Amino acid sequence: MSPALVIDAVRSPMGRGRPGGSLADVHPVELLAQVVSALVARSGVDPSDVDDLLVGCVTQSSEQSGNVGRMAWLAAGLPEHVPSVTIERKCGSGQQAVQFAAQGVMAGSYDIVIAAGVESMSRVPIGSNRQGADSYGPSVHDRYSPGLLPQGVAAELVAQRWGLDRAQLDEFAARSHELAHAADSSGAFVREIVPIRAPGRVVKRDETIRPGTSVDSLHDLRPAFRTDEYAERFPDLDWQLTAASSSQLTDGASAVLIASERAAERMGWQARARFRGFYACGDDPMLMLTAPIAATRKILQRTGSSVEEIDHFEVNEAFASVPLAWQLELGADSARLNPRGGAIALGHPLGATGCRLLTTMLHAMEDADHRLGLQTVCEAGGMANALVLERFR
């Protein structure tokens, strides 16, 4: 079985997912097209040799409804014979695109493939595809009566179960901004970010990072997810999560070039890393956000790795309670967890996040001369993806 090699990985800057955000005037097709074009140009790959483009995107409606990967490929002026598919595994969609792409290489179905992700949360708001519809159906409601929970409420229950208080959650949020600001200020993100042309300007840096964020500055923020309905349902819950300790709504895209050994040799590429293993699993859909714990344990077992051997962890910061609960269960070193900040500071452009995590992890591992990295993403419905990446040194 051929190993799947990472040749290159890039991402857009992260723009605030609201009107007036730095990328809000860029159609999601154009946003992804620019990122894919930059990846093609930077790697030197002949786009005619690409076997497929696999794209994660969660809200596949409105401007993201027309197989956004296919439209982006055509918008970039790339060869018409290359197909594309859009993948939706909630917040892990981009990571699932990576896993399907790499598995295709390992199975011999692909020689050269691009995995990518995109989400324009300013132009296609989260949940806008449901428009008030019941997306669960009566049997799910019956099984999980009185009903599944919004993710924010689930994040509060995770905080309660693992004994996380407001100070810990705010401290983690401030840490995310501090680390991301340090990386931005030092130029650590320069290699991974490709500039995006927006009307009247070129966007080169993340807009989402808030320098100077501190526990004191977050003190007066009110809990974001408490409603009368859920306060009555959970009378003992101490509501603690705020907008600041939750991931930001964001516009962004990212893309990863993956190839087989024979393709890399033919092209003269120096591969940067290889995938050691993948895993996806489900967990309690009521708590919803705990599956990264189970996924991490399983992927470590499958790859014959230990927590101590992993140099770099990327655990998506959907809410501060998610990586903190994960860390309490796994016992990972804080210094190795999201060392350049996470979705609290950099944002969470749903479908793009999996590829963005991989892009940031790869570059950080190179800068620190690290060998093994692990990333995992929690997903709505109580699921998670995990992978282990081994860098060539």
C-alpha positions in Angstrom: 0.0 0.0 0.0 1.5 3.3 -1.1 1.9 5.9 1.6 0.0 9.2 1.2 2.5 12.1 1.2 1.8 15.8 1.9 3.5 17.9 -0.7 2.2 21.3 0.3 -0.6 23.0 2.3 -1.9 26.6 2.3 -4.7 28.6 3.7 -6.3 32.0 3.3 -6.2 34.6 6.0 -9.1 34.3 8.3 -11.8 36.9 8.0 -14.6 37.7 10.5 -17.7 36.1 9.3 -20.0 39.0 9.3 -20.9 42.0 7.0 -17.8 44.2 6.8 -15.4 41.3 7.4 -12.2 41.4 5.4 -13.4 38.5 3.1 -17.1 39.1 3.3 -17.2 40.6 -0.2 -15.5 37.5 -1.7 -17.8 34.9 -3.1 -17.0 31.5 -1.6 -16.3 30.0 -5.0 -13.8 32.8 -5.7 -12.2 32.4 -2.2 -11.6 28.7 -2.7 -10.5 29.3 -6.3 -7.7 31.7 -5.2 -6.5 29.3 -2.5 -6.4 26.3 -4.9 -4.7 28.4 -7.6 -2.0 29.4 -5.1 -1.5 25.8 -4.1 -1.1 24.7 -7.8 1.3 27.6 -8.5 3.4 27.1 -5.4 3.8 23.4 -5.7 4.4 23.4 -9.5 1.9 20.6 -10.0 0.5 20.3 -13.5 -3.2 20.7 -12.8 -4.0 18.3 -15.6 -2.4 15.5 -13.5 -4.7 16.1 -10.5 -7.0 13.2 -10.2 -9.7 14.8 -8.0 -10.5 17.8 -5.8 -12.2 16.9 -2.5 -13.8 19.8 -0.7 -15.3 20.1 2.8 -18.2 22.5 3.1 -20.9 22.4 5.7 -23.6 24.8 4.7 -24.2 23.7 1.1 -26.9 26.2 0.2 -27.1 29.5 -1.6 -23.7 30.5 -2.9 -22.2 27.2 -1.6 -24.8 24.9 -3.2 -23.5 24.2 -6.6 -20.7 21.7 -5.7 -18.5 24.5 -4.6 -15.3 22.6 -5.3 -16.2 22.0 -9.0 -17.1 25.7 -9.4 -13.9 26.8 -7.7 -11.8 24.7 -10.0 -13.5 26.1 -13.1 -13.4 29.6 -11.7 -9.6 29.2 -11.4 -9.4 28.4 -15.1 -8.1 24.9 -14.4 -8.6 21.9 -16.7 -12.2 20.9 -17.2 -11.5 17.1 -17.0 -10.6 17.2 -13.3 -13.7 16.4 -11.2 -14.6 17.5 -7.7 -16.9 16.4 -4.9 -18.1 18.3 -1.9 -18.1 16.5 1.5 -20.1 17.3 4.7 -19.2 15.8 8.0 -20.1 18.9 10.0 -17.1 20.7 11.5 -14.8 17.8 10.4 -15.7 18.2 6.7 -12.3 19.5 5.7 -10.5 16.9 7.7 -12.7 14.2 6.2 -11.7 15.5 2.7 -8.1 15.1 3.7 -8.7 11.5 4.9 -10.7 10.5 1.8 -8.0 12.0 -0.4 -5.1 10.2 1.5 -7.0 6.9 1.6 -7.5 7.2 -2.2 -3.8 7.5 -2.7 -3.1 4.6 -0.3 -5.6 2.4 -2.1 -4.0 3.2 -5.5 -7.1 5.2 -6.8 -5.2 8.5 -6.9 -1.7 9.6 -7.7 -2.2 13.3 -7.1 -5.2 14.8 -5.3 -6.1 18.0 -3.6 -8.1 18.1 -0.4 -9.6 21.4 0.5 -12.3 23.2 2.5 -14.2 26.5 2.4 -16.9 28.3 4.3 -18.1 31.9 3.9 -20.0 32.3 7.1 -20.7 36.0 6.4 -22.4 35.2 3.1 -23.9 31.8 3.9 -24.8 31.9 7.6 -24.6 28.7 9.6 -28.0 26.9 9.8 -29.4 29.0 6.9 -29.9 25.7 4.9 -32.3 24.4 7.5 -34.6 27.5 7.5 -36.5 26.2 10.6 -36.9 22.7 9.3 -36.7 19.7 11.6 -33.5 18.0 10.5 -33.7 15.2 13.0 -37.0 13.4 12.3 -39.5 11.9 14.8 -37.4 8.7 15.6 -34.4 10.7 16.7 -36.6 12.9 18.8 -38.1 9.8 20.4 -34.8 8.2 21.1 -33.3 11.3 22.6 -36.3 12.8 24.3 -36.8 15.7 25.1 -34.5 16.5 22.2 -30.9 16.9 21.1 -29.1 20.1 22.2 -27.6 23.1 20.5 -23.8 22.8 20.5 -23.4 25.7 22.9 -25.5 24.0 25.5 -23.6 20.7 25.0 -20.4 22.7 25.5 -21.7 23.9 28.9 -22.5 20.3 29.9 -19.0 19.3 28.9 -17.6 22.0 31.2 -19.8 20.9 34.0 -18.9 17.2 33.6 -15.1 17.9 33.7 -15.4 20.5 36.4 -14.2 23.5 34.3 -15.0 26.9 35.8 -15.3 30.3 34.2 -11.8 31.3 35.0 -10.3 28.3 33.3 -12.5 28.8 30.2 -11.6 32.5 30.0 -7.9 31.8 30.6 -7.9 29.3 27.7 -9.6 31.8 25.4 -7.0 34.5 26.3 -4.2 32.0 25.7 -5.5 31.3 22.2 -5.3 34.9 21.2 -2.0 35.4 22.9 -0.4 32.4 21.0 -2.0 33.4 17.7 -0.8 37.0 18.1 2.7 35.8 18.9 2.7 33.6 15.8 1.3 36.5 13.6 3.8 39.0 15.0 6.8 36.8 14.5 5.8 36.0 10.9 5.2 32.3 11.7 2.0 32.4 9.6 3.5 33.9 6.5 4.5 30.6 4.8 1.1 29.1 5.2 -1.1 32.1 4.2 -1.8 33.0 0.6 -3.1 36.5 -0.1 -6.7 36.9 -1.2 -7.9 39.5 -3.6 -11.0 41.2 -2.3 -12.8 44.2 -3.9 -10.5 47.2 -3.4 -7.8 45.4 -1.4 -5.6 42.4 -0.9 -6.0 40.5 2.4 -2.8 39.1 3.8 -3.3 38.6 7.5 -5.8 37.1 9.9 -8.4 39.6 11.0 -9.7 37.5 13.8 -6.9 37.7 16.3 -7.5 40.2 19.2 -4.1 41.2 20.8 -4.3 42.1 24.5 -7.2 39.7 25.3 -6.9 38.9 28.9 -9.0 37.1 31.6 -9.8 40.6 33.0 -11.0 41.9 29.7 -13.4 38.9 29.4 -14.8 39.2 32.9 -18.0 41.1 32.1 -19.1 39.1 29.1 -22.4 37.3 29.7 -23.0 33.6 29.0 -23.9 33.2 25.4 -26.0 30.1 25.4 -28.3 30.4 28.3 -32.0 30.6 27.4 -35.1 30.2 29.5 -35.9 26.9 27.9 -32.5 25.3 28.7 -32.1 27.0 32.1 -35.4 25.3 33.0 -34.2 22.0 31.6 -30.9 22.1 33.3 -31.5 24.0 36.6 -28.2 23.0 38.2 -26.1 24.2 35.2 -23.7 27.1 35.9 -23.7 28.9 32.6 -20.1 29.9 31.9 -19.3 29.9 28.2 -19.3 33.3 26.4 -18.7 34.4 22.8 -15.1 34.9 23.7 -14.6 31.3 24.9 -16.3 30.0 21.7 -14.9 29.7 18.2 -15.5 32.7 15.9 -17.7 32.7 12.9 -15.3 33.1 10.1 -14.7 33.2 6.3 -11.8 31.1 5.1 -10.4 28.4 2.8 -7.5 26.0 2.9 -6.1 23.3 0.6 -3.6 20.4 0.8 -1.7 18.7 -2.0 -1.4 14.9 -1.4 0.5 12.5 -3.7 1.7 8.9 -3.9 5.4 8.1 -3.7 5.7 7.4 -7.5 4.1 10.7 -8.3 6.4 12.6 -5.9 9.4 10.8 -7.5 8.2 11.6 -11.0 7.6 15.3 -10.2 10.8 15.7 -8.2 8.9 16.8 -5.1 10.4 16.6 -1.6 7.5 15.4 0.4 7.0 17.2 3.7 5.1 14.6 5.7 3.1 11.4 5.4 -0.1 10.2 7.1 0.4 7.5 9.7 -3.3 6.8 10.3 -6.9 8.1 10.4 -9.9 7.4 12.5 -13.5 8.7 12.7 -16.0 7.8 15.4 -19.3 8.6 17.0 -20.0 9.3 20.7 -22.8 10.6 22.9 -24.9 12.9 20.6 -26.3 14.7 23.7 -22.9 15.8 25.0 -22.0 15.9 21.3 -18.4 17.3 21.7 -16.6 14.5 23.5 -15.8 12.3 20.5 -12.3 13.7 20.1 -11.3 11.9 23.3 -12.4 8.5 22.0 -11.0 9.3 18.5 -7.6 10.3 19.9 -7.3 7.1 22.0 -8.2 5.0 19.0 -5.8 6.6 16.6 -3.0 6.4 19.1 -3.7 2.7 19.5 -3.9 2.2 15.7 -0.6 4.0 15.0 1.2 2.5 17.9 1.8 5.9 19.4 1.5 7.4 22.8 0.5 10.8 24.0 4.1 11.4 25.1 5.4 10.7 21.6 3.2 13.3 19.9 5.1 16.6 19.5 2.1 18.7 18.4 -1.6 18.5 19.0 -4.3 20.4 17.2 -7.7 20.0 19.0 -10.2 22.3 17.4 -11.3 25.0 19.7 -15.0 24.9 18.9 -15.5 25.9 22.6 -12.9 26.2 25.3 -14.4 23.3 27.2 -13.6 20.9 24.3 -9.8 21.0 24.3 -9.7 21.4 28.1 -11.8 18.3 28.7 -9.7 16.5 26.1 -6.5 17.5 27.8 -7.8 16.4 31.2 -8.6 12.9 29.8 -5.5 12.5 27.7 -3.0 14.2 30.0 -1.3 16.0 27.1 1.3 18.7 27.8 -0.2 22.2 27.5 2.8 23.5 25.6 2.0 21.0 22.8 -1.7 21.8 22.5 -2.6 24.3 19.8 0.7 26.2 20.3 -0.2 28.8 17.7 -3.7 29.4 19.0 -6.9 27.8 17.7 -10.4 28.6 16.5 -11.1 30.9 19.4 -8.5 33.3 18.0 -8.2 32.2 14.4 -11.8 31.3 13.8 -13.7 28.3 12.6 -14.8 28.5 9.0 -16.6 25.2 9.3 -15.7 23.3 6.1 -12.2 24.7 5.9 -11.1 24.0 9.5 -9.8 20.5 9.0 -7.4 21.6 6.2 -6.5 24.8 8.2 -5.5 22.8 11.2 -3.3 20.5 9.1 -1.7 23.5 7.3 -0.9 25.3 10.6 0.3 22.0 12.3 2.6 21.1 9.4 4.3 24.5 9.3 4.6 24.7 13.1 6.1 21.2 13.2 8.7 22.2 10.6 9.6 25.4 12.5 10.1 23.4 15.7 11.7 20.4 14.0 8.9 18.1 15.4 8.2 14.7 13.9 4.7 13.6 15.0 1.5 15.6 15.1 -2.1 14.7 15.9 -5.2 16.6 15.0 -8.9 16.0 15.9 -12.1 17.9 15.4 -15.4 17.5 17.2 -18.5 17.4 15.0 -22.2 18.0 15.5 -24.2 14.9 16.2 -21.5 13.5 18.5 -18.7 12.6 16.0 -15.0 13.3 15.6 -12.2 12.7 13.1 -8.5 12.2 14.1 -5.3 11.7 12.2 -1.6 11.4 12.9 0.9 13.1 10.7 4.6 12.2 10.5 6.9 14.9 9.2 10.0 14.0 7.2 13.1 15.4 8.9 
